[in-house]
Amino acid sequence: MRREGHPVGTALRARARAAGRVRRPGEEGRAPILDLGLLKDRSIAGANLTLITVGAFSAGQVLLMTLYLQEGRGLSPLLTGLCFVPQVAGAFALAGRDRRGNDSMMREVA
């Protein structure tokens, strides 16, 4: 019987392998997954920082709301999950749309 490793250890090993595939500016070798030289551009670095911040706050909101619904309101895990259905449905409905309602936010800038 094969024993699986601890999830945290597995995630750390995967992260270490991925870090080996990231090439710093000026290094030679295989093509990188992510060229860190892109982060020298302030707009790209700012966009990444904004995305990480919004993602962290979104994850925190889901965690706190889940704890509130289960511990504060006494809902079961199933009912708690069902409380998030409208939020998920709205996210899927609006995914990929810009403010004007266009289908694709990815447009070529001339």
Secondary structure, 3 states (H helix, E strand, C coil): CCCCCCHHHHHHHHHHHHHHCCECCCCCCCCCCCEHHHHHCHHHHHHHHHHHHHHHHHHHHHHHHHHHHHHHCCCCHHHHHHHCHHHHHHHHHHCCCCCCCCCCCCCCCC
